Amino acid sequence: MASKIKFFILIVLLLLTSIKALTQTDSTQINKDAALNIYIDCNWCDESYFKQNLTIVNYVRDRKVADVHIIITEMETGSGGIEYAIQFIGQNRFSLLNDTLTFSLPADYTDDEERKTQLKHIKLGLVPYILKTPFAIKLDLSIEDDDEIHEEEDKWNHWVMELEGSGWFNGDKTYSNNNFRGGFSVRKVTEDIKFESEIRMNYRRSLFWFYEGDSLESTTSSLTSGYGVYNVFVKSIGKHWGVGGFLNGKSGTYQNLDFQLKVKPALEYNIYKYSEATNKQLRFLYSIGYIYRDYSDTTIYNKLKESLFQHSLSINFNYVQKWGSVEGSIYASEYLHDLSLFHAGIYGGGRIRLFKGLSFRFWGGVEFPRDQIGIIKSETSTEEILLRQFEMETNYSFWGNVGLSYTIGSIYNNVVNPRFDN
């Protein structure tokens, strides 16, 4: 009898364990199905960090199956930091629920501080959506009380200065290359004005050794260097206009310039409001002004110095939406004494999602530099041509790349496993 009771108790325990396991499995499935599906549209974000620290949502690979499409864009602030705009676009059952959060980070933030702040704002933006899911019970509200909130005084009055420099080198038995770049900038950016001043310099020296067997036959070298001083001032006029100008100076061995001075007042109109610049821009920028050039060597027009007048127009476009993004520019300039001396070009690109799993990427540009008035008149050697020491005459230049990507499989992408990552 005792053995039968023990056997009965064992059967009951096994049944209870099985029922508990089945219940846990079903609960997990229900939780996964009921969780919010999000698609993060940001190529440079640390999505692995987001997945590890925000686990009550499902990360999906296809924007069309997402409940919330999150688009993250950025623009540089006047202090050298970054202003982020995070769009929350509701889809399916949340199609009427949309929002945008903006915030700025200082230039000295580390990558870890940036991703933590990004995730904080993603969590805040997802609250209205999560409230409509079973995971709402996991939410809690915490507000830091401050009896005296005041704006911190800016002792620098929006002025920012930056000093930078970099150098790199590479080589082998037959080749050596040394490069250096440096710069200093100062800027002040407010809602009303924008002033930027920058000094840049570059130096590049390459050495080549030619061997016949183990014997050194000859040596040749290439040297290019230059510097530039660039200044821009803009005064805001309303929500669509800006007026100001450029004051630039530069020197460069490649351009055959001992010195160039350029003074050009400018006017810009943006069809969209400047406050919407992170999502869409269509700007028309026109400038006209004076250019003085002092050449290192006689040009093909028999000039060592000359004064010129030039006008320029550029149309700049940028558009970011949930189907992808496109951007581009059309630009042209002419010398007023001879309109046949012009420079025109166009470049553009973007990434477009054609349909589920398939994305198309494209970038490219073409230029028509018909204003090469500074080309050296004297003969250039074959070595100088091959080493690109001086600007060469050309009617056009171009570049481009295209690509397709197609992904199929599980729509969920919640797991992070960094093992063996290179």
RODO-2510 file (C-alpha; in nm, 4 decimals, decimal comma):
residues 422
     n   res          X          Y          Z
     1     m     0,0000     0,0000     0,0000
     2     a     0,2777     0,2403     0,0932
     3     s     0,4489     0,1733    -0,2365
     4     k     0,1291     0,2551    -0,4273
     5     i     0,0938     0,5859    -0,2397
     6     k     0,4540     0,6768    -0,3203
     7     f     0,3968     0,5884    -0,6860
     8     f     0,0799     0,8015    -0,6956
     9     i     0,2616     1,0990    -0,5394
    10     l     0,5435     1,0619    -0,7937
    11     i     0,2951     1,0651    -1,0845
    12     v     0,1280     1,3791    -0,9467
    13     l     0,4617     1,5573    -0,9094
    14     l     0,5587     1,4666    -1,2657
    15     l     0,2252     1,5972    -1,3970
    16     l     0,2609     1,9212    -1,2028
    17     t     0,6175     1,9675    -1,3350
    18     s     0,5003     1,9069    -1,6915
    19     i     0,2097     2,1480    -1,6556
    20     k     0,4459     2,4150    -1,5147
    21     a     0,6894     2,3659    -1,8020
    22     l     0,4107     2,3897    -2,0591
    23     t     0,2749     2,6997    -1,8903
    24     q     0,6172     2,8653    -1,8938
    25     t     0,6636     2,7780    -2,2611
    26     d     0,3218     2,9173    -2,3527
    27     s     0,3846     3,2298    -2,1448
    28     t     0,7147     3,2880    -2,3212
    29     q     0,5432     3,2511    -2,6579
    30     i     0,2654     3,4886    -2,5568
    31     n     0,5166     3,7438    -2,4324
    32     k     0,7136     3,7278    -2,7555
    33     d     0,4049     3,7677    -2,9709
    34     a     0,2697     4,0517    -2,7588
    35     a     0,5972     4,2434    -2,7395
    36     l     0,6496     4,5567    -2,9440
    37     n     0,8265     4,5022    -3,2789
    38     i     1,0708     4,7840    -3,3534
    39     y     1,2954     4,8594    -3,6512
    40     i     1,5935     5,0887    -3,5848
    41     d     1,6981     5,2831    -3,8940
    42     c     2,0548     5,3910    -3,8092
    43     n     2,3640     5,2525    -3,9818
    44     w     2,6139     5,3910    -3,7288
    45     c     2,4318     5,3186    -3,4011
    46     d     2,5466     5,0487    -3,1592
    47     e     2,2398     4,8278    -3,2015
    48     s     2,4037     4,5421    -3,0101
    49     y     2,4136     4,7653    -2,7024
    50     f     2,0453     4,8500    -2,7491
    51     k     1,9539     4,4799    -2,7675
    52     q     2,1455     4,3998    -2,4517
    53     n     1,9906     4,6811    -2,2495
    54     l     1,6350     4,7039    -2,3831
    55     t     1,4938     4,3516    -2,3835
    56     i     1,1153     4,3964    -2,3620
    57     v     1,0851     4,4636    -2,7370
    58     n     1,1490     4,2583    -3,0484
    59     y     1,4106     4,3892    -3,2948
    60     v     1,2992     4,3057    -3,6488
    61     r     1,4919     4,3210    -3,9754
    62     d     1,2076     4,4445    -4,1966
    63     r     1,0532     4,7846    -4,1353
    64     k     0,7161     4,6732    -4,2765
    65     v     0,6572     4,4210    -3,9972
    66     a     0,7587     4,6685    -3,7260
    67     d     0,5067     4,8330    -3,4957
    68     v     0,7425     5,1296    -3,4621
    69     h     0,9932     5,2462    -3,7233
    70     i     1,2680     5,4448    -3,5465
    71     i     1,4760     5,6802    -3,7637
    72     i     1,7837     5,8414    -3,6047
    73     t     1,9520     6,1370    -3,7778
    74     e     2,2230     6,3774    -3,6656
    75     m     2,3628     6,7258    -3,7324
    76     e     2,6695     6,9026    -3,5947
    77     t     2,6031     7,1749    -3,3384
    78     g     2,7853     7,5042    -3,3059
    79     s     2,9926     7,3705    -3,0163
    80     g     3,1206     7,0780    -3,2237
    81     g     2,8788     6,8347    -3,0624
    82     i     2,5899     6,6460    -3,2213
    83     e     2,2167     6,7164    -3,2275
    84     y     2,0166     6,3964    -3,2659
    85     a     1,6605     6,3677    -3,3923
    86     i     1,4804     6,0391    -3,3243
    87     q     1,1577     5,9854    -3,5185
    88     f     0,9070     5,7321    -3,3890
    89     i     0,6747     5,6321    -3,6740
    90     g     0,3867     5,4111    -3,5673
    91     q     0,2740     5,1376    -3,8033
    92     n    -0,0023     4,8762    -3,8134
    93     r    -0,1984     4,9114    -3,4867
    94     f     0,0006     5,2255    -3,3970
    95     s    -0,0368     5,4024    -3,7348
    96     l    -0,1778     5,7197    -3,5743
    97     l     0,0902     5,7447    -3,3060
    98     n     0,4010     5,9402    -3,4182
    99     d     0,6545     6,1535    -3,2356
   100     t     1,0020     6,3064    -3,2644
   101     l     1,2554     6,3614    -2,9852
   102     t     1,5586     6,5889    -3,0256
   103     f     1,8581     6,6281    -2,7951
   104     s     2,2173     6,7484    -2,8146
   105     l     2,5415     6,5993    -2,6857
   106     p     2,8687     6,7886    -2,6284
   107     a     3,1771     6,7206    -2,8383
   108     d     3,3671     6,5565    -2,5518
   109     y     3,1164     6,2730    -2,4995
   110     t     3,2635     5,9247    -2,5306
   111     d     3,1076     5,6524    -2,7478
   112     d     2,9696     5,4889    -2,4348
   113     e     2,8078     5,8109    -2,3143
   114     e     2,6582     5,8671    -2,6583
   115     r     2,4967     5,5228    -2,6834
   116     k     2,3632     5,5428    -2,3275
   117     t     2,1955     5,8760    -2,4002
   118     q     2,0605     5,7505    -2,7321
   119     l     1,9088     5,4462    -2,5620
   120     k     1,7597     5,6634    -2,2870
   121     h     1,5703     5,8697    -2,5448
   122     i     1,4651     5,5600    -2,7392
   123     k     1,3135     5,4211    -2,4170
   124     l     1,1341     5,7505    -2,3502
   125     g     0,9950     5,7632    -2,7025
   126     l     0,8686     5,4035    -2,6849
   127     v     0,6685     5,4555    -2,3646
   128     p     0,3360     5,5440    -2,5394
   129     y     0,3644     5,2286    -2,7494
   130     i     0,4688     4,9929    -2,4687
   131     l     0,1755     5,1198    -2,2585
   132     k    -0,0533     4,9469    -2,5078
   133     t     0,1191     4,6077    -2,4624
   134     p     0,1241     4,3578    -2,1726
   135     f     0,4720     4,4876    -2,0873
   136     a     0,3172     4,8088    -1,9533
   137     i     0,3281     4,6560    -1,6051
   138     k     0,7084     4,6608    -1,6240
   139     l     0,7189     5,0390    -1,6670
   140     d     0,7874     5,2774    -1,3817
   141     l     0,8237     5,6550    -1,3665
   142     s     1,1071     5,8297    -1,1872
   143     i     1,1484     6,2089    -1,1892
   144     e     1,4486     6,3824    -1,0395
   145     d     1,3152     6,6725    -0,8327
   146     d     1,5062     7,0005    -0,8446
   147     d     1,3728     7,2806    -0,6258
   148     e     1,5705     7,5424    -0,8171
   149     i     1,6092     7,4856    -1,1890
   150     h     1,8215     7,7502    -1,3568
   151     e     2,0027     7,7863    -1,6854
   152     e     2,3782     7,7402    -1,6553
   153     e     2,5774     8,0483    -1,7484
   154     d     2,7917     8,0086    -2,0596
   155     k     3,1205     8,1781    -1,9745
   156     w     3,2412     8,1250    -2,3333
   157     n     2,9315     8,2928    -2,4822
   158     h     2,8946     8,0132    -2,7467
   159     w     3,2559     8,0413    -2,8679
   160     v     3,4297     7,7081    -2,9369
   161     m     3,7936     7,6487    -3,0355
   162     e     3,9549     7,3285    -3,1577
   163     l     4,3132     7,2297    -3,2380
   164     e     4,3834     6,9075    -3,4255
   165     g     4,6654     6,7268    -3,6027
   166     s     4,7282     6,3852    -3,7517
   167     g     5,0077     6,2045    -3,9276
   168     w     5,0455     5,8658    -4,0897
   169     f     5,3032     5,6772    -4,2890
   170     n     5,3433     5,3536    -4,4828
   171     g     5,5997     5,1925    -4,7082
   172     d     5,7980     4,8892    -4,8184
   173     k     6,1304     4,8206    -4,9899
   174     t     6,0453     5,0325    -5,2953
   175     y     5,8102     5,2958    -5,1542
   176     s     5,7760     5,5346    -4,8600
   177     n     5,4885     5,7733    -4,7912
   178     n     5,4628     6,0350    -4,5136
   179     n     5,1596     6,2545    -4,4508
   180     f     5,0695     6,5246    -4,2034
   181     r     4,7565     6,7296    -4,1570
   182     g     4,6774     6,9924    -3,8990
   183     g     4,4227     7,2580    -3,8269
   184     f     4,2784     7,5123    -3,5892
   185     s     3,9191     7,6333    -3,5837
   186     v     3,7090     7,8827    -3,3917
   187     r     3,3338     7,9171    -3,4254
   188     k     3,0249     8,0678    -3,2718
   189     v     2,6831     7,9326    -3,3645
   190     t     2,3500     8,0599    -3,2305
   191     e     1,9964     8,0765    -3,3694
   192     d     2,0726     8,4262    -3,5042
   193     i     2,4304     8,4030    -3,6331
   194     k     2,6871     8,1526    -3,7489
   195     f     3,0579     8,2357    -3,7618
   196     e     3,3261     7,9813    -3,8441
   197     s     3,6971     8,0351    -3,9034
   198     e     3,9401     7,7563    -3,9787
   199     i     4,3078     7,7162    -4,0669
   200     r     4,4164     7,3927    -4,2358
   201     m     4,7514     7,2687    -4,3621
   202     n     4,8718     6,9501    -4,5282
   203     y     5,2060     6,7972    -4,6231
   204     r     5,2752     6,4808    -4,8225
   205     r     5,6109     6,3422    -4,9303
   206     s     5,6600     6,0141    -5,1174
   207     l     5,9871     5,8416    -5,2087
   208     f     6,0312     5,5683    -5,4711
   209     w     6,3323     5,3378    -5,5161
   210     f     6,3823     5,1428    -5,8396
   211     y     6,5920     4,8240    -5,8261
   212     e     6,7520     4,6042    -6,0876
   213     g     6,7828     4,2815    -5,8956
   214     d     6,9389     4,3852    -5,5653
   215     s     7,1067     4,6966    -5,7108
   216     l     6,9469     5,0380    -5,6637
   217     e     6,9119     5,1982    -6,0077
   218     s     6,7334     5,5266    -5,9365
   219     t     6,5278     5,7245    -5,6865
   220     t     6,2447     5,9729    -5,7363
   221     s     6,0249     6,1712    -5,4993
   222     s     5,6975     6,3573    -5,4866
   223     l     5,6089     6,6510    -5,2611
   224     t     5,2774     6,8334    -5,2270
   225     s     5,1839     7,0812    -4,9551
   226     g     4,9457     7,3638    -4,8891
   227     y     4,7456     7,5624    -4,6384
   228     g     4,4075     7,7306    -4,6277
   229     v     4,2207     7,9885    -4,4207
   230     y     3,8422     7,9652    -4,4456
   231     n     3,5876     8,2038    -4,2924
   232     v     3,2092     8,2067    -4,3193
   233     f     2,9525     8,4376    -4,1602
   234     v     2,5739     8,3928    -4,1772
   235     k     2,2913     8,6016    -4,0309
   236     s     1,9560     8,4272    -3,9939
   237     i     1,6561     8,6023    -4,1474
   238     g     1,3310     8,4361    -4,0521
   239     k     1,2800     8,0606    -4,0860
   240     h     1,3935     8,0215    -4,4488
   241     w     1,6655     8,2800    -4,5281
   242     g     2,0296     8,3362    -4,4462
   243     v     2,2606     8,6164    -4,5598
   244     g     2,6384     8,6441    -4,5153
   245     g     2,9522     8,5602    -4,7049
   246     f     3,2872     8,3851    -4,7393
   247     l     3,6421     8,5150    -4,6895
   248     n     3,9006     8,2523    -4,7850
   249     g     4,2724     8,2340    -4,8547
   250     k     4,4881     7,9406    -4,9585
   251     s     4,8163     7,8224    -5,1075
   252     g     4,9007     7,4891    -5,2682
   253     t     5,1721     7,3357    -5,4824
   254     y     4,9202     7,1099    -5,6609
   255     q     4,7062     7,4087    -5,7718
   256     n     5,0141     7,6186    -5,8714
   257     l     4,9197     7,8801    -5,6114
   258     d     5,1512     8,0928    -5,4029
   259     f     4,8433     8,2670    -5,2686
   260     q     4,4723     8,3048    -5,3427
   261     l     4,2214     8,5417    -5,1794
   262     k     3,8466     8,4997    -5,2271
   263     v     3,5792     8,7418    -5,0988
   264     k     3,2204     8,6421    -5,1793
   265     p     2,8955     8,7741    -5,0226
   266     a     2,6196     8,5108    -5,0322
   267     l     2,2453     8,4588    -4,9921
   268     e     2,0636     8,1309    -4,9161
   269     y     1,6995     8,0238    -4,9244
   270     n     1,5703     7,6956    -4,7807
   271     i     1,2284     7,5842    -4,9055
   272     y     1,1782     7,3964    -4,5806
   273     k     1,2244     7,5480    -4,2370
   274     y     1,5794     7,5259    -4,1038
   275     s     1,4356     7,3649    -3,7902
   276     e     1,3473     7,0611    -4,0070
   277     a     1,7000     7,0276    -4,1496
   278     t     1,7682     6,6848    -3,9949
   279     n     1,4829     6,5354    -4,1997
   280     k     1,4594     6,7470    -4,5134
   281     q     1,6455     7,0294    -4,6836
   282     l     1,6250     7,2016    -5,0211
   283     r     1,8656     7,4971    -5,0105
   284     f     1,9563     7,7440    -5,2878
   285     l     2,2882     7,9219    -5,2212
   286     y     2,4065     8,2061    -5,4461
   287     s     2,7346     8,3972    -5,4072
   288     i     2,9253     8,6558    -5,6095
   289     g     3,2600     8,8180    -5,5424
   290     y     3,6254     8,8914    -5,6047
   291     i     3,9230     8,6530    -5,6422
   292     y     4,2929     8,7439    -5,6441
   293     r     4,5503     8,4839    -5,7549
   294     d     4,9296     8,4836    -5,7300
   295     y     5,0740     8,1831    -5,9155
   296     s     5,3915     7,9880    -5,8456
   297     d     5,4658     7,9439    -6,2164
   298     t     5,3374     8,0958    -6,5415
   299     t     4,9960     7,9600    -6,6381
   300     i     4,8704     7,8438    -6,9788
   301     y     4,7152     8,1918    -7,0085
   302     n     5,0585     8,3534    -6,9505
   303     k     4,9599     8,4851    -6,6080
   304     l     5,1616     8,5146    -6,2889
   305     k     4,8989     8,7255    -6,1121
   306     e     4,5391     8,8147    -6,1883
   307     s     4,2188     8,9566    -6,0409
   308     l     3,8856     8,7935    -6,1239
   309     f     3,5141     8,8139    -6,0498
   310     q     3,3072     8,4992    -6,0109
   311     h     2,9526     8,3993    -5,9207
   312     s     2,8275     8,0587    -5,8012
   313     l     2,5002     7,8757    -5,7431
   314     s     2,4449     7,5488    -5,5599
   315     i     2,1265     7,3526    -5,4922
   316     n     2,1555     7,1140    -5,1986
   317     f     1,8993     6,8468    -5,1210
   318     n     1,8530     6,6033    -4,8316
   319     y     1,5494     6,3881    -4,7503
   320     v     1,5117     6,1173    -4,4852
   321     q     1,2009     5,9004    -4,4642
   322     k     1,1085     5,5509    -4,3493
   323     w     1,1612     5,4084    -4,7004
   324     g     1,5212     5,5306    -4,7000
   325     s     1,7164     5,8503    -4,7608
   326     v     1,8495     6,0497    -5,0551
   327     e     2,0783     6,3491    -5,0769
   328     g     2,2584     6,5414    -5,3469
   329     s     2,3874     6,8690    -5,4811
   330     i     2,4013     7,0532    -5,8133
   331     y     2,6557     7,3329    -5,8344
   332     a     2,8060     7,5670    -6,0929
   333     s     3,0317     7,8738    -6,1068
   334     e     3,1495     8,1116    -6,3819
   335     y     3,4163     8,3757    -6,4221
   336     l     3,2336     8,6916    -6,5247
   337     h     3,4997     8,8121    -6,7728
   338     d     3,4613     8,4898    -6,9763
   339     l     3,1493     8,2774    -6,9237
   340     s     3,3097     7,9849    -7,1078
   341     l     3,5324     7,9414    -6,8003
   342     f     3,2892     7,7534    -6,5779
   343     h     3,2897     7,4702    -6,3272
   344     a     2,9799     7,2541    -6,2896
   345     g     2,9006     6,9297    -6,1175
   346     i     2,6441     6,7066    -5,9573
   347     y     2,6660     6,4377    -5,6926
   348     g     2,4137     6,2382    -5,4998
   349     g     2,3222     5,9106    -5,3450
   350     g     2,1131     5,7302    -5,0945
   351     r     1,9708     5,4056    -4,9728
   352     i     1,6257     5,2885    -5,0765
   353     r     1,4333     4,9854    -4,9530
   354     l     1,2619     4,8476    -5,2621
   355     f     1,0608     4,5762    -5,0881
   356     k     1,0886     4,3295    -4,8017
   357     g     1,4523     4,2348    -4,7522
   358     l     1,5842     4,4163    -5,0620
   359     s     1,7750     4,7456    -5,0379
   360     f     1,9465     4,9481    -5,3113
   361     r     2,2432     5,1791    -5,2430
   362     f     2,3912     5,4284    -5,4843
   363     w     2,6439     5,7130    -5,4714
   364     g     2,8128     5,9023    -5,7487
   365     g     2,9090     6,2294    -5,9043
   366     v     3,0461     6,3981    -6,2126
   367     e     3,2319     6,7282    -6,2559
   368     f     3,3136     6,9471    -6,5559
   369     p     3,6109     7,1682    -6,4596
   370     r     3,6281     7,4077    -6,7572
   371     d     3,7835     7,6834    -6,5439
   372     q     4,1384     7,5453    -6,4995
   373     i     4,3087     7,8811    -6,5443
   374     g     4,5964     7,8002    -6,3061
   375     i     4,7529     7,5061    -6,4931
   376     i     5,1295     7,5384    -6,5376
   377     k     5,2363     7,6369    -6,8888
   378     s     5,5733     7,4610    -6,8870
   379     e     5,6096     7,0961    -6,9833
   380     t     5,5530     6,8416    -6,7083
   381     s     5,7574     6,5249    -6,6932
   382     t     5,6122     6,1759    -6,7096
   383     e     5,7068     6,1264    -6,3459
   384     e     5,5200     6,4429    -6,2397
   385     i     5,2104     6,3290    -6,4312
   386     l     5,2162     5,9793    -6,2819
   387     l     5,2776     6,1131    -5,9300
   388     r     5,0003     6,3765    -5,9667
   389     q     5,2231     6,6567    -5,8400
   390     f     5,0382     6,9237    -6,0386
   391     e     4,6859     6,9780    -6,1606
   392     m     4,6357     6,8308    -6,5074
   393     e     4,3973     6,9596    -6,7752
   394     t     4,0770     6,7577    -6,8042
   395     n     3,7241     6,8055    -6,9362
   396     y     3,5541     6,5921    -6,6759
   397     s     3,5930     6,3626    -6,3766
   398     f     3,3556     6,1120    -6,2231
   399     w     3,3111     5,8563    -5,9461
   400     g     3,0387     5,6232    -5,8289
   401     n     2,9309     5,3013    -5,6626
   402     v     2,6120     5,0963    -5,6474
   403     g     2,5055     4,7977    -5,4421
   404     l     2,2184     4,5640    -5,3593
   405     s     2,1508     4,3661    -5,0447
   406     y     1,8846     4,1035    -4,9900
   407     t     1,8083     3,9317    -4,6618
   408     i     1,5659     3,6504    -4,5832
   409     g     1,5008     3,4427    -4,2733
   410     s     1,3752     3,5082    -3,9241
   411     i     1,2288     3,8546    -3,8800
   412     y     1,3550     3,8684    -3,5215
   413     n     1,7075     3,9790    -3,4439
   414     n     1,7229     4,0024    -3,0649
   415     v     2,0319     3,7944    -2,9881
   416     v     2,3827     3,9385    -2,9434
   417     n     2,6837     3,7032    -2,9613
   418     p     3,0201     3,8783    -3,0158
   419     r     3,2370     3,5653    -3,0111
   420     f     3,5063     3,5549    -3,2817
   421     d     3,4141     3,9042    -3,4057
   422     n     3,6987     4,0652    -3,5981
***
